[in-house]
Amino acid sequence: MSAIARGAKNALRNPGRAMAVVVILGLSLALALSMAVARQAVDERIASAKGNVDSVLASLGNTLLVRPAGAGGFGGGGGIQVGRGGDAQQATLDQGNLTALSGLAHVASVTEALTVQVPTAQTSLKSAVNFTGRGGGGRGGGGGGTFTLPITAIGANDLAGLSNLGTGSFTVASGSAPGLMGSASEALVGQELATKNGLIVGSTFTLYGATVSVSGIAETSTANRFSANSLVLPLATLQGLANRTGEVSTAIVRVDSVANMATTQAAVASALGSSADVINLQEQASQSNAVANADSTLASLANVSGIALTSLIGALVASAVIVLLTMYMVVRERRREIGVLKALGSSNGKVVAQYTTEAVVLTGLSLVLGFALAVLFGNTVTHALVASNASGAGGGGGPGGGVFGGGGGLFGVSTQNINASLDPALVLLGLGVAFIVAILGSAVPAFAVAKVRPSEVLRGE
Amino acid sequence: MLDAIALRKEFKSASGTVVAVADATLKLEPGAFVAIVGKSGSGKSTLLSLLGSLETPTSGRVVADGRELANLGTAELTRYRARHVGFVFQGYQLIPNLTALENVTLAMEFGGLPRRERKKQATMLLEWVGLEADQRQRRPGRLSGGQQQRVAIARALANKPKVILADEPTGNLDSATGQLIIDLLRRLAKHYGITVVVVTHDTKLAAQADRGYEMRDGRLAPPSAVPARVKP
């Protein structure tokens, strides 16, 4: 029987104690593994969220919004509320402004849009979105109470860039987009609004007294409820229906390159003078609540990751201490036996190998228990850790807050649904770390083994 | 041949230096059956440790077959102990979670005997010391004192040593069983030429040795101080 075999056999020499050690060490290793799992899951979420934020910001990189001076942002404090017989007439961009924009250097395209929040009396449609209680999580969330989101009608000459209006994106799911360059009474209707009103492609509804047919249904972004409650018509159609002929509330200017943004922004401002506000979307996004919320949530997640790492290290140190104390006790108990082995001609190395093997076997058994517990409770531990230590974005944003209003959910940065799992790489890492813990834990006892003198066995009983 | 020449062993303690063995000289020929008697604390176990290279003398020399043990390195000393010296410890000192057979093969492993020969040789040794076949797979806790001491002697013989050093080999046994163990040791000396050194406080038992010494305050007493049958 080799030293390794003797060590393995000795691990279970005292079954009661071995079981107690395995349970305690197993719990400690389970905690370490759970923390490793939690950290991995949180780090993955952080990486993914950072990617989302970067991607969104990058997509905004070459877009300028041009609005009449003082018009404010859609969905924010300066929302446009215009209708037949409405009191306030919002300033608009005129044709001269739009012609000037198209003629500027580096301007790749200009999408003209008129956005109108339709009064309930002016349509047969029912709003699909009601907010009750609190708005969405995050700092940009809306207020309390019940709020019915007005239906938004967007007249545009191009679908491209409409997501930059603050209404979210539109993707045709069925039917087709209306001919936006024409003036037909057709609309692309948001999915939620269509469902609420029982609309399908070919259905009709009334808007400002006219009958409008549904040319298509649009999938809308889940993060922004505005698009779900919106419909898109040809610009000329909406201008006519809403008595806003020739008016444009927003020009979405695509610049040919991010590198030319600053010069183009300056050129637009110079060309339109004080009659318009020029908004660099990337700059605005960077300064918005959504980004602040996303940053805050990322910081919270980073904090959770840090806590998990600290706990992981703590649990590993505790495991090493458990192994150390156990093996130290074992060595003290078997001092005479160690002396016998040495007196019989065993080298220090063989005796140390025997006791280290014993520690490795005990740690291995504990690791099996630790893995089982980590598989069973790792996800729960992760959720508890995140819930108790992370703050910030929960879901999508509520109304208010301007173009980028709403919670961090706009960027997909959320502390919700972080699912942890024990993957094979982590299992291998766990095995390696546990082996190191066993070696470290048995290092001091091994030193004690080496110090036992074989002559001790000849001393009295 | 094992020679101890002017061996001295001192230990440091809080109250000063303690001389455990003072100028002990012994000449142990092959086949000699030597007894060392003395009271507890007289230094007889320390002398046994020095002879078995478990301790290093403060001064003096131990020479085994012409090799001075002080000149051997740690690894060589370990090998020397494994192959040339057999120990029979007080209280048997068998490994409790190994069977009788495994306790003997354990010593063979340290002595470098090939794995395939260990079981066969160990079985033969256990048979020679009189351990029944059904007792060889038992752990020490399930053997009587006499049976455990037989296993301990078989273990001491595992690597065909030239010297057997036995510390109180009958200390925990009744007189009849003790006599059987002494007879066994005598046979080893007489028939196999093994040098047997027995340390005991039992003068009656020591009287059966070929040659006897008495340890008193670390010194080997002159032969006149030893009972008649124990005189060298």
Contacts between the chains, C-beta under 8 A, distances in Angstrom:
chain1	res1	chain2	res2	distance
A	1	B	98	7.5
A	1	B	102	6.0
A	1	B	105	7.0
A	1	B	106	6.9
A	1	B	109	7.2
A	2	B	109	7.4
A	6	B	98	7.8
A	6	B	106	8.0
A	9	B	97	6.5
A	10	B	97	6.6
A	13	B	97	4.9
A	336	B	93	6.8
A	337	B	93	7.6
A	337	B	95	6.2
A	337	B	96	8.0
A	340	B	89	6.8
A	340	B	93	4.8
A	340	B	95	7.1
A	341	B	95	7.9
A	341	B	106	8.0
A	341	B	110	7.9
A	342	B	78	7.7
A	343	B	52	7.3
A	343	B	54	5.9
A	343	B	81	6.6
A	343	B	87	5.4
A	343	B	89	7.6
A	344	B	81	7.3
A	344	B	82	6.6
A	344	B	87	7.0
A	344	B	106	7.0
A	344	B	107	5.0
A	344	B	110	5.3
A	344	B	155	7.4
A	345	B	78	5.6
A	345	B	79	6.9
A	345	B	81	4.8
A	345	B	82	2.3
A	345	B	83	7.2
A	345	B	107	7.2
A	345	B	110	3.7
A	345	B	111	6.3
A	345	B	159	7.8
A	346	B	78	7.5
A	346	B	82	7.9
A	346	B	110	5.1
A	347	B	75	6.9
A	347	B	78	5.4
A	350	B	110	7.8
A	453	B	54	7.4
A	453	B	55	7.7
A	454	B	54	4.7
A	454	B	81	7.7
A	455	B	46	7.9
A	455	B	49	4.2
A	455	B	54	4.0
A	455	B	55	4.8
A	457	B	54	8.0
A	457	B	87	8.0
A	457	B	89	5.6
A	457	B	93	5.9
A	458	B	45	4.6
A	458	B	46	7.9
A	458	B	48	6.1
A	458	B	49	5.4
A	458	B	54	6.7
A	458	B	89	6.7
A	458	B	90	7.3
A	458	B	167	5.5
A	459	B	45	6.8
A	460	B	40	7.1
A	460	B	45	8.0
A	460	B	90	7.6
A	461	B	90	6.6
A	461	B	91	5.4
